[in-house]
Structure formats: structure tokens, C-alpha cells
Amino acid sequence: MTLWIAIAVTALGCYLLKFAGLAAPRRLLDAPPVRRFALTVPVALLAALVAVQSFTDGGAALIADAARLAGLAAAAAALLLRAPFLVVVLAAAGTTALLRAAGLG
């Protein structure tokens, strides 16, 4: 039963957070510090997600998997070439999959 209470509290918290964003006054959302924060936080969260997925095995251990690193390099190259997001993801996944199929990962 404790799990369901945690799920309900989490769902309620997510709903209230979303509602707070919708109910916030426009002058607060247009303030320069809030706008800067809103522009930079998604980039930081995405970078943290990429780092965790690239350099861990799901636990606490750090790994340096050659296939993952090559996929990350392919994604970085696609980003430097200003490729669309879907192309970036496909380049990273394709590179990693090919190297793993070749037995290098």
C-alpha cells in the first residue's frame, strides 16, 4: 500500500507543479532571471541524461564502452553539422548498433 501512496503523492505533486506553471502571473514568467532559467535548464537536464546513459551501466560503476563513445561522437558530429534532431539520434544509435554488431562494443 505504501507504493500506491507514493505514486499518488507523486502524481499530485506533478499536477500541482504543472498547475503552478499555468497559474503563474505573466509578469513573473517574463522576468529576465526566470526566462534565462527556463532556457538553460532543459539543456542541462538533457546533458545530464546523456552523461548518465553514456558513462554508466545502470548502476554506480563508470564505464567507457567504445560503441557508446563512438555513438556519442557521431551525435556530436551531426550536431556540429546542424543536422535535425532525428538525424542526430539515428546517427548515434546507428553507429552504436553497427559497432556492437561488429563485436566492438
Backbone as CSV, one residue per row, in Angstrom:
resi,resn,N_x,N_y,N_z,CA_x,CA_y,CA_z,C_x,C_y,C_z
1,MET,0.812,-1.204,0.000,0.000,0.000,0.000,0.853,1.265,0.000
2,THR,2.047,1.176,0.580,2.926,2.339,0.631,3.331,2.778,-0.772
3,LEU,3.513,1.824,-1.679,3.876,2.160,-3.050,2.786,3.004,-3.703
4,TRP,1.533,2.638,-3.489,0.426,3.384,-4.104,0.294,4.782,-3.513
5,ILE,0.614,4.919,-2.257,0.600,6.251,-1.644,1.698,7.107,-2.273
6,ALA,2.880,6.528,-2.465,3.977,7.261,-3.097,3.610,7.647,-4.527
7,ILE,2.965,6.755,-5.257,2.538,7.054,-6.625,1.508,8.177,-6.632
8,ALA,0.542,8.112,-5.723,-0.497,9.143,-5.654,0.096,10.501,-5.280
9,VAL,1.007,10.524,-4.319,1.634,11.783,-3.904,2.478,12.356,-5.053
10,THR,3.196,11.494,-5.755,3.998,11.948,-6.886,3.113,12.506,-8.001
11,ALA,2.014,11.809,-8.300,1.092,12.281,-9.339,0.492,13.626,-8.949
12,LEU,0.096,13.767,-7.694,-0.469,15.029,-7.221,0.576,16.147,-7.294
13,GLY,1.817,15.828,-6.909,2.881,16.830,-6.988,3.139,17.278,-8.425
14,CYS,3.144,16.329,-9.365,3.336,16.684,-10.778,2.188,17.556,-11.276
15,TYR,0.969,17.210,-10.884,-0.188,18.002,-11.301,-0.102,19.418,-10.740
16,LEU,0.230,19.535,-9.463,0.322,20.860,-8.847,1.451,21.689,-9.449
17,LEU,2.561,21.042,-9.794,3.652,21.764,-10.427,3.231,22.293,-11.798
18,LYS,2.540,21.455,-12.559,2.041,21.880,-13.874,1.023,23.012,-13.705
19,PHE,0.139,22.881,-12.731,-0.859,23.917,-12.479,-0.203,25.226,-12.050
20,ALA,0.862,25.131,-11.250,1.564,26.349,-10.817,2.142,27.085,-12.012
21,GLY,2.648,26.335,-13.000,3.170,26.977,-14.200,2.081,27.672,-14.997
22,LEU,0.906,27.075,-15.032,-0.210,27.679,-15.766,-0.837,28.854,-15.015
23,ALA,-0.781,28.791,-13.695,-1.423,29.823,-12.881,-0.486,30.986,-12.537
24,ALA,0.784,30.862,-12.882,1.741,31.917,-12.538,1.414,33.193,-13.305
25,PRO,1.561,34.345,-12.656,1.297,35.602,-13.354,2.295,35.823,-14.494
26,ARG,1.832,36.438,-15.545,2.652,36.667,-16.744,3.887,37.508,-16.429
27,ARG,3.762,38.487,-15.542,4.906,39.345,-15.225,6.023,38.538,-14.548
28,LEU,5.665,37.515,-13.796,6.669,36.656,-13.173,7.388,35.827,-14.239
29,LEU,6.639,35.282,-15.193,7.234,34.447,-16.241,8.072,35.247,-17.210
30,ASP,7.790,36.541,-17.357,8.543,37.386,-18.278,9.776,38.021,-17.643
31,ALA,9.995,37.787,-16.358,11.176,38.337,-15.683,12.444,37.715,-16.276
32,PRO,13.473,38.528,-16.506,14.697,38.016,-17.142,15.341,36.815,-16.443
33,PRO,15.421,36.773,-15.104,16.029,35.580,-14.486,15.214,34.302,-14.742
34,VAL,13.908,34.425,-14.739,13.059,33.258,-14.975,13.193,32.794,-16.415
35,ARG,13.252,33.726,-17.342,13.414,33.367,-18.761,14.766,32.686,-19.001
36,ARG,15.823,33.211,-18.378,17.147,32.608,-18.506,17.151,31.188,-17.951
37,PHE,16.514,31.035,-16.796,16.416,29.724,-16.155,15.656,28.750,-17.051
38,ALA,14.560,29.199,-17.620,13.733,28.334,-18.470,14.457,27.937,-19.755
39,LEU,15.372,28.768,-20.215,16.122,28.444,-21.428,17.299,27.508,-21.161
40,THR,17.894,27.586,-19.979,19.094,26.802,-19.711,18.833,25.463,-19.028
41,VAL,17.769,25.346,-18.263,17.517,24.104,-17.533,17.305,22.906,-18.454
42,PRO,16.527,22.992,-19.533,16.384,21.816,-20.390,17.709,21.336,-20.991
43,VAL,18.595,22.263,-21.318,19.897,21.880,-21.861,20.709,21.132,-20.803
44,ALA,20.694,21.627,-19.583,21.435,20.973,-18.507,20.863,19.592,-18.204
45,LEU,19.547,19.473,-18.187,18.929,18.173,-17.916,19.228,17.169,-19.022
46,LEU,19.183,17.602,-20.265,19.494,16.715,-21.379,20.964,16.294,-21.342
47,ALA,21.856,17.224,-21.018,23.279,16.888,-20.912,23.517,15.880,-19.785
48,ALA,22.838,16.052,-18.670,22.980,15.101,-17.565,22.462,13.721,-17.963
49,LEU,21.351,13.678,-18.670,20.806,12.408,-19.127,21.761,11.714,-20.086
50,VAL,22.338,12.456,-21.019,23.300,11.884,-21.967,24.526,11.363,-21.219
51,ALA,25.017,12.109,-20.250,26.191,11.674,-19.491,25.909,10.395,-18.718
52,VAL,24.769,10.322,-18.071,24.426,9.127,-17.298,24.271,7.923,-18.213
53,GLN,23.602,8.098,-19.337,23.387,6.981,-20.254,24.667,6.574,-20.985
54,SER,25.581,7.498,-21.165,26.801,7.202,-21.913,27.902,6.593,-21.064
55,PHE,27.955,6.940,-19.795,29.102,6.562,-18.983,28.789,5.706,-17.768
56,THR,27.575,5.146,-17.682,27.267,4.224,-16.592,26.607,2.978,-17.166
57,ASP,26.598,1.931,-16.365,25.964,0.694,-16.790,24.617,0.482,-16.091
58,GLY,24.036,1.521,-15.598,22.771,1.430,-14.882,22.957,1.365,-13.375
59,GLY,24.168,1.152,-12.937,24.480,1.116,-11.517,25.356,2.295,-11.156
60,ALA,26.223,2.074,-10.191,27.105,3.147,-9.738,28.448,3.139,-10.451
61,ALA,28.706,2.103,-11.262,30.012,1.979,-11.908,30.096,2.848,-13.155
62,LEU,31.246,3.467,-13.339,31.518,4.214,-14.563,32.134,3.257,-15.580
63,ILE,31.703,3.379,-16.824,32.253,2.536,-17.875,32.667,3.403,-19.052
64,ALA,33.551,2.876,-19.876,33.955,3.566,-21.097,33.776,2.578,-22.247
65,ASP,32.552,2.369,-22.645,32.200,1.448,-23.722,32.527,2.108,-25.059
66,ALA,33.347,1.442,-25.885,33.793,2.027,-27.148,32.627,2.323,-28.081
67,ALA,31.642,1.440,-28.127,30.494,1.649,-29.021,29.670,2.864,-28.591
68,ARG,29.452,2.998,-27.292,28.696,4.162,-26.804,29.439,5.461,-27.076
69,LEU,30.738,5.442,-26.834,31.521,6.655,-27.062,31.545,7.027,-28.546
70,ALA,31.601,6.030,-29.416,31.569,6.313,-30.849,30.195,6.862,-31.245
71,GLY,29.143,6.331,-30.666,27.804,6.862,-30.926,27.671,8.294,-30.456
72,LEU,28.232,8.584,-29.311,28.224,9.954,-28.791,29.015,10.888,-29.710
73,ALA,30.142,10.409,-30.217,30.932,11.210,-31.153,30.172,11.439,-32.457
74,ALA,29.456,10.419,-32.929,28.655,10.580,-34.145,27.546,11.606,-33.931
75,ALA,26.919,11.572,-32.759,25.877,12.555,-32.450,26.467,13.961,-32.393
76,ALA,27.643,14.092,-31.779,28.291,15.407,-31.704,28.634,15.923,-33.098
77,ALA,29.116,15.030,-33.965,29.438,15.442,-35.329,28.181,15.879,-36.080
78,ALA,27.094,15.139,-35.894,25.838,15.521,-36.549,25.335,16.863,-36.027
79,LEU,25.513,17.096,-34.743,25.103,18.386,-34.180,25.951,19.523,-34.742
80,LEU,27.250,19.275,-34.889,28.118,20.313,-35.460,27.751,20.624,-36.905
81,LEU,27.225,19.631,-37.603,26.781,19.840,-38.983,25.355,20.385,-39.052
82,ARG,24.797,20.681,-37.878,23.443,21.237,-37.750,22.369,20.326,-38.340
83,ALA,22.524,19.037,-38.096,21.535,18.064,-38.555,20.284,18.159,-37.688
84,PRO,19.125,17.772,-38.216,17.905,17.741,-37.394,18.049,16.726,-36.253
85,PHE,17.254,16.911,-35.224,17.364,16.087,-34.026,17.208,14.603,-34.340
86,LEU,16.261,14.248,-35.187,16.045,12.843,-35.524,17.283,12.252,-36.198
87,VAL,17.945,13.006,-37.035,19.172,12.538,-37.693,20.275,12.343,-36.655
88,VAL,20.360,13.228,-35.685,21.361,13.110,-34.619,21.141,11.811,-33.847
89,VAL,19.896,11.550,-33.473,19.583,10.336,-32.722,19.867,9.096,-33.560
90,LEU,19.471,9.113,-34.827,19.711,7.964,-35.700,21.201,7.739,-35.949
91,ALA,21.967,8.799,-36.070,23.416,8.656,-36.257,24.055,8.003,-35.038
92,ALA,23.661,8.451,-33.860,24.217,7.874,-32.630,23.805,6.412,-32.474
93,ALA,22.516,6.136,-32.659,22.030,4.766,-32.490,22.609,3.846,-33.562
94,GLY,22.663,4.327,-34.801,23.205,3.512,-35.884,24.676,3.188,-35.700
95,THR,25.452,4.184,-35.304,26.875,3.968,-35.059,27.098,2.966,-33.941
96,THR,26.365,3.132,-32.855,26.500,2.211,-31.720,26.081,0.800,-32.128
97,ALA,24.969,0.683,-32.842,24.486,-0.640,-33.253,25.458,-1.318,-34.203
98,LEU,26.007,-0.576,-35.170,26.960,-1.171,-36.100,28.218,-1.655,-35.397
99,LEU,28.723,-0.868,-34.472,29.920,-1.280,-33.750,29.657,-2.483,-32.842
100,ARG,28.481,-2.520,-32.245,28.147,-3.684,-31.417,27.963,-4.938,-32.274
101,ALA,27.364,-4.763,-33.451,27.194,-5.902,-34.367,28.550,-6.414,-34.850
102,ALA,29.509,-5.507,-34.986,30.850,-5.896,-35.404,31.668,-6.479,-34.250
103,GLY,31.089,-6.484,-33.065,31.773,-7.062,-31.908,32.717,-6.116,-31.190
104,LEU,32.569,-4.812,-31.423,33.457,-3.847,-30.785,32.858,-3.198,-29.544
105,GLY,31.676,-3.588,-29.159,31.063,-2.947,-28.009,30.713,-3.936,-27.016
